[in-house]
């Protein structure tokens, strides 16, 4: 594996995380990327079911895990993530904690 997968990189900004979530959700849900806004609600606005959210989580863990070894989204926390903004804030906060360890 490349060495950069074993070291913590710079924490992603909220804008970077939003762009990543926006891109991944559009791909997973097969919708226009512009329809995924920061205030979109996963269930109500985007009609994302639990399987789509699991796919999103796996994608984020893979992508962000390349920057921070051990980054993960705790399954129990998913119920608290209702909007794209919630997910962005969670990832940024989680990355900061995992990057400080």
C-alpha positions in Angstrom: 0.0 0.0 0.0 1.2 3.5 -0.6 2.7 5.2 2.4 0.1 8.0 2.4 -2.6 5.5 3.4 -0.8 5.0 6.7 -0.5 8.6 7.9 -3.0 11.2 8.7 -3.3 13.9 6.1 -4.9 17.3 6.3 -8.4 17.3 7.7 -10.9 17.8 4.9 -12.9 21.0 4.9 -16.6 21.0 5.1 -16.8 22.1 1.5 -14.6 19.1 0.4 -16.8 16.7 2.5 -20.0 18.2 1.0 -18.7 17.8 -2.5 -17.7 14.2 -1.8 -21.1 13.4 -0.3 -22.9 15.2 -3.1 -21.0 13.3 -5.8 -21.4 9.9 -4.1 -25.2 10.4 -3.4 -25.9 11.5 -6.9 -24.1 8.4 -8.2 -25.7 6.0 -5.7 -29.2 7.4 -6.1 -28.8 8.0 -9.8 -30.0 11.6 -9.5 -28.7 14.9 -10.8 -25.8 16.1 -8.6 -27.5 19.6 -8.3 -30.4 18.1 -6.5 -28.2 17.2 -3.6 -28.0 20.3 -1.5 -26.5 20.9 1.9 -30.0 21.0 3.5 -31.4 18.0 1.6 -33.0 15.4 3.9 -31.9 11.9 3.1 -35.3 10.3 3.3 -37.7 13.1 2.6 -35.9 15.0 -0.2 -33.6 12.4 -1.7 -35.7 9.3 -1.1 -32.5 7.5 0.1 -33.3 4.2 1.8 -31.1 2.5 4.4 -29.2 0.5 1.8 -28.3 3.7 -0.1 -27.0 5.2 3.2 -25.0 2.2 3.9 -23.4 2.4 0.5 -22.7 6.1 1.1 -21.1 5.3 4.5 -18.9 2.6 2.9 -17.8 5.0 0.2 -17.0 7.8 2.6 -15.1 5.4 4.9 -13.0 4.2 1.9 -12.3 7.7 0.5 -11.6 9.5 3.8 -9.9 6.4 5.2 -7.2 7.1 2.7 -6.5 10.3 4.6 -7.0 9.1 8.1 -6.2 5.6 9.1 -9.1 4.2 11.2 -11.7 6.7 10.1 -15.2 5.2 10.4 -18.8 6.2 10.8 -20.4 4.5 13.8 -23.5 2.6 12.8 -25.4 3.8 15.8 -24.8 7.4 14.8 -26.6 7.0 11.5 -30.0 7.6 13.0 -28.9 11.1 14.0 -27.9 12.0 10.4 -31.1 13.3 8.8 -29.6 15.8 6.4 -26.6 16.2 4.2 -25.4 19.0 6.6 -25.6 16.5 9.5 -23.4 14.1 7.6 -20.9 16.8 6.6 -20.6 18.0 10.2 -20.3 14.5 11.5 -17.5 13.6 9.1 -15.6 16.8 9.8 -15.9 16.3 13.5 -15.0 12.6 13.4 -12.0 13.2 11.2 -10.7 15.8 13.6 -11.0 13.3 16.5 -9.5 10.4 14.6 -6.7 12.6 13.2 -5.8 13.9 16.7 -5.5 10.3 18.2 
